[in-house]
Amino acid sequence: MSNFQVLKLEYGACVDALSEALRGGDETAFFTAVDHIVRMREPQTLTEIRKLTGDLQKALERFSIESRLADIAENEIPDAKTRLSHVIKMTDEAAHRTLDLVEQSGPLAERTAREAGVLIDSLQTYRDRPPVGSGFESVVRSIDAFLPVVRAVEAFLPAARADSERIRKNLADVLLAQGYQDLTGQIIRSVIKLVGELEETLASLTNLSGDIVEHTTLGENPDQGHGPVVPGVTRGEVASGQTDVDELLSGLGM
Amino acid sequence: MSKDLKFLVVDDFSTMRRIIKNLLHDLGYPNVAEADDGKTALPMLQAGGYDFLITDWNMPGMPGLELIKAVRADAKLAKMPVLMLTAEAKREQIIEAAQAGVNGYVIKPFTAETLKEKLDKILGAGK
């Protein structure tokens, strides 16, 4: 059955009654027929209004989610990119610092080991030397043979001490260079938080029937802290270094 | 005597705790305990036995600033020397930490010399 046939079935009798009343000049019958037609249309109008309201609500929800998405796309994604680039820079610097220190320490340790080896050989040669002469002459020869070994030991010990101290200091600096992990970790964590929010926002967009996600802006709670300063991202007045911090605190009477 | 001081180092990153612990060892303070946030640190401090607190700011759970406020509000801990060792470098935050009662503030990345200098200063002032 076509749509028009359905309409004809629904409204045909009313329209007939209406034209009958018109032809017969029956005012009461005319208005009764008109009222009947209006009542028949009412449920359909209500359904249409309901549908319109629903569409409007969805459009508003979509608008709210899309504004948040636009904000993420315009501001927070570029910020996150800068943050991650900063992470690369910090890890790169820390890796190079560590490698430099390791490369400096290697030859120092090798030199100490090599010179210690030479000394061990000299001592062994001294021990293995064939006995020469006897009595006092033997003692004098023995001392003569031992003197170069003593001189070598005298030269070796201060150098070995200096090299060991240098290696010890390099190791302490290697340790300190690992501090980047704390800072980069904090930055990466904030980017993970943003990705999580992006995921939630996109999920809301694809499922508009659900509740709108409540948004939290990164680093909004100052008590929680903002994380390391990222050039180009961190806003507001920041201390440029420890000297700046010390000056600020001494200004406060600390 | 000062070398017997017991430190509590609070930082959510184990690498940073390790670094600070090592530096304290090098400075002659072998007695160091660790906690990974304020929530873990506070009961440890309240149980007693600690002489010096070194804390980070940005930590999940209870951040350092909250820990310092809790320490200052506790009659038994109120006078404990506290050094904040953090990446937080906003001027308003440094002022806030000073108001909360820190004895020193060091920003990361830091050097062994800076840590030594601040410890000496705080411990010297307490004598």
Interface residues (C-beta under 8 A of the other chain):
Chain A: A172 L175 L176 Q178 G179 Y180 Q181 D182 L183 G185 Q186 P222 D223 Q224 G225 H226 G227 P228 V229 T234 G236 E237 V238 A239 G241 Q242 V245 L248 L249 L252 M254
Chain B: D11 F13 T15 M16 R18 I19 N22 L23 D26 D56 W57 N58 M59 P63 G64 L65 E66 T86 A87 E88 A89 K90 R91 E92 Q93 I94 I95 E96 A98 N103 G104 Y105 V106 I107 K108 P109 F110 T111 A112 T114
